[in-house]
């Protein structure tokens, strides 16, 4: 990669392959340097920061950088029922994050609890599994192309299994 000074325009252009960082506009670079780097590194190393047990029940949602009105805050989503575990390990998480980055990045942790959506789905009606195939069976039979008809039948079988 060579740098070429363009004397007519007064700016420097880069010839050859450019890194992604060099192609971004200046104001976007400022945002990434301010906020995005810390959040992306936190997401990438979350398992190391909180440990295996807490990694299964929580994840970082947003990072708010410090300004003159407030301190830097990491917002963490926690599964309902595990808030106390995370509250007890709050100091350890702060210490690990700050030691990971080498300076005081996060001063405050906020927790928001959420319900685990996987547990809320209940299969009360087992007989409804065949409803999709019976409801559309006539329409599938009216299809003239055999390949399409077979693929539609396979598709309904997949939905039936789920």
Secondary structure, 3 states (H helix, E strand, C coil): CEEEEECCCCEEEEECCCCHHHHCCHHHHHHHHHHHHHHHHHHHCHHHHHCHHHHCCEEEEEEECCCCCCCCEEEEEEECCCHHHHHHCHHHHHHHHHHHHCCCCCCEEEEEEECCHHHCCCCCCCHHHHHHHHHCHHHHHCCCCHHHHHHHHHHHHHHHHC
